Amino acid sequence: MKKWLIISAASLFALTACGGQGNDVESSTDDQNENEETENTEETAEDENSEEDNTDMNEEETAEDSAEIVYEINSDLWTVQPIEGTDADPEVVLLTIDDAPHDHGVEMAKTLKELDAPAIFFVNGHFIDTEEKAEELREIHEMGFEIGNHTKTHQNLREATEEKQREEIIELNDMIEEIIGERPRFFRAPHGINTDYSRSIVEDEGMTNMNWTYGYDWETDYMEKDAIADIMVNTELLGDGGNLLMHDREWSADALEDIVNGLRDKGYDLVDPDQLK
């Protein structure tokens, strides 16, 4: 910053009396004013450029956030398929994690994040009913992962009254919205069991109903890292549009990197849920 030139009244009188020196003072003052005006103009230009840069960055972030919807769920096979009329690649699979965040949800999210592997985390209400667990859900969401509804208490909907079914779905949507600021777009019923009434609630809530094409980590033979990693990649059920089910379990968490790499080695891309209708 430039400092103003301070001149006493006596000094100013003496300089003025000397003629040319007085003109030098006025010239110096004028130069300072011009310099300050130039600086102000430059600062204004810098501010405008900065605002333009911020606008460009915001537009880029918005473009990145708004992925094109080119896939949908086949409600007969529960596979992911390209929407008719798009040129989306059919050789894809969708990763989903149920019963989160139990013990390993955040760990699984970190592994997927490091691998740049998108997934949907289907959560239960009884795993997010404390501030500590709500913070885990918030952390998973802030890493960029889609959060789905897996009912409030993992209730078999076929054994529940309509009032209870509504509570299981709607109240969990409310809980999730309060924690992450948005309602789930996807619903998965416990045990894959839907009812006509639960389907109507899901539709009214604007959610997509989703089951899966295969999963194994709840079977005793696959409750171990190498076993679950092998079957998830080498099962005969793996194919285009596979909707892969895993759970928030230690063995699935341990095998997750091998599963992702194995699927990619076989030529499958991983569907970004933002691309799903």
N, C-alpha and C positions, 0 to 999 in steps of 0.2 A: 504494500500500500504506500502511496506517495504522501509525504507530509506537507501541509500548507506552509508556505514561507511566511514567517511572522516578522513584521516590521513595525518598529515603534513610530509614534507620530513624529518625533524629532528626526529620526533617520529618514523618514519619508520626505520631510521638508528639505533636508540637506540634499537628498538625491534629486528631488524635483528641481532644486535650484541649479543643479549641474546640467540641466538640459538633457543631454544624451543619456546620462545614467538613469534618469527618470523614465525615459522611453524603454530602457533595458528592463526595468522592473515591470512596466506594463506588458512588454513583450513576453517576459518570463511568465507573468500571470496568465496571459492569453494562451501561451504554450501549454501551461498546466491545464487550463480549461479544455483545450483541444484534446490533450492526452486523456483527460478524464472522460470526455465525451466518447473518444475512440474506445477506451477500455469498457465503458458502459455498453457501447454498441457490440463489442466483441463478446462481453458477458451475455448480452441478450441473445446473440447468435448461438453461443454455446448452449444456453438454456433451451433454445428452440431445437437445436440439434439433438440435445439430450432427450427432450420430449419426443422427437421423431424416432430416436433409437428405441425408447421405451415402448412407443406405439408399435414399432416393427417387431420388437420382442414379444409383446402381448399377442400380436396377430399370429406370430409363429407358434407360440405356446397354444393358442386357441386351435390352430390348424392341427397341431400334434395331438391335442386332446380329443378332437372330434374325428375319430376313425370312421371310415366308410363302412356302413352295415352291408355286408355281402354274404353272410351266412345265416341259416336258420336251423331250428331243431326239428327233425323229422319226428312227429309225435307218435308214429307207429313203430319205428325202429329205435328211437332215441339217439340217433346219430346226428352229427353236424353235417349239413349239406349246403352247397352254394345256392344262393337265391337265384331262381330262374332269370336269365337275362344278364347276369353278371359273369365276369371271367375269373371268378375266384377259384383258387387251386383246390381241387377236391381231396388231394393227398395231405390231409391234416388230421390232427387229433386235438381233443380238448382235455385239459387236466382239471380235475376237481378234487377238493379236499373237504371231507365231511367231518362233523363233530368238532369244529374248531370254535374258539381257541381253547383246547383242553390243556395238554401238557407241552405239546411240541409245535403248536401253530405258528408262533413267531419264528422259531428256528426254521421251519419249513419255508416260510415266506422269505426269510433271508437267503436260504439256499436257492430258491427260485429266482430271486432278484439278482443274485450274482450270476446266474445262468441266463439271464434275460428271458425267462420262461414264464409266460402269463398263465393264470389259473383263476378259478373261482373258489373261494372259501365259503362253504355253506355252514352257517353257525347255528348253535342252539342257545336258547335263552338262558338255560341254567349254567352256561359257561361264560356269560357276560353280566352276571347279576351282582358283581362287586366292582368297585372302582378300579381295583388292580386288573381284573379281567377285562373290564371295559377299555382300559388303557392298552391292553394287548390287542384288542380288536382294532382300536384306533391306529395302532402302530402298523398292523397288517394293511389296513386300508391306505394309510399314508405312504406305504411302499408301492402303491399303485394297483393293488389287487381288488378284484370285484368281490363284493360281499353278498352272499345269497342267504335265503331263508330256509332253515331246516327244522322249523317249528320250535316252540318255546321249551317244551320238555321232552322232545323225541317221542311224542305220543303216536301210537298206531291209530291213524285217523278213522279206520274202519270200525274201531271199537269205541269211538268217541261220539257224543251227541253233536248235533249241529252247532249248538252254542259253544261246546268245548273246541270243536274244530276251528270255529271262527276266532276264539281266544288264542289258540295255538299259533295261528298265522298272523292275525292282525296285531296282537300285542307284541309279538316279536318284531314285526315291521316297525312299530312305534319305538321299541327299545333301540333298534339299530339306527333309526333316524336320529334319535336323541344323541347317540354316541358319535356317529360319523357325519351327520348332517344330510343324509339322503336315504331314501327307502330302497330296499332291494329290488332288482329287476328280475331275479330268477328265484324259483321255488323248487325244492326237492323234498318230497314226502319221506318220512322215515320208512325204511323197509321197501321203498318204492310203491307204497300203497296209497292210492288216491281214491277219493269218492266223488260222486257227481257234485256234491255240495262243496267240497274243498276246491274242486276245479273251478266252480263258479266264483268262489272267493278270490282265487288266484287271478282269474280273468278280471274281476272288478278292481283288483289292486294294480292292474296293468303289468302283472308279472308273466314271465314265460315259465311254463311247467317243464320240469326236466327230470328224467331218471338217468340211466346209464346203460352202456353196452357191456361193460365187464369190470370186475374188481375182485380182488382175492384176499386182501389183507386182514379180513376177519376170520379166515379159515386157519385152523391150527397148523396145517402144513406150510403156511406162508408167513408165519409170525417170526420171520428171521430175515435179515438184510438181503443175503444172496438169493434166497428162495423167492422173495417177493420181487426183487429186481429182475430176475430171470423170467418169471411168468408174465409180468406186466409188459415185457418187450417181445417175448417169444410165443405167447399164446396164439393159437389159431384164430382166436376171436379178433385179433388186431387187424384193422382194415381202414379204408378211407372213412373219415368222419367219426372215428372211434371216440366215445364219450367215456373217459377213463376215471373210475372211482377209486379214490384212496381215502384214508382216514388220518386224523391227528393221532398217530401211533408211533412209538419209538422205532419199530422196524421199517415203517414206511418213510419216516424222516431220514433214517440212516441210508436208505436205498434211493432216495429221491434223485440225487445227482446221477447215479448210474442209469436210472429209468429215463431221465430226460436225454442224456447222451445216447442211450441205446435207441430211443425212438428217432432221434435225429440221424443217427447212423443208418437207420433203415429208410431214410428219405422223407420222414414226416415232419411237417412244420407244425408248430403249436398255435392254435387259434387264440387270438386276442379276444376276450369276451366283449370288448368294445365293438367288435365287428359282428356280434351276434344280435339278431333281431329279437 
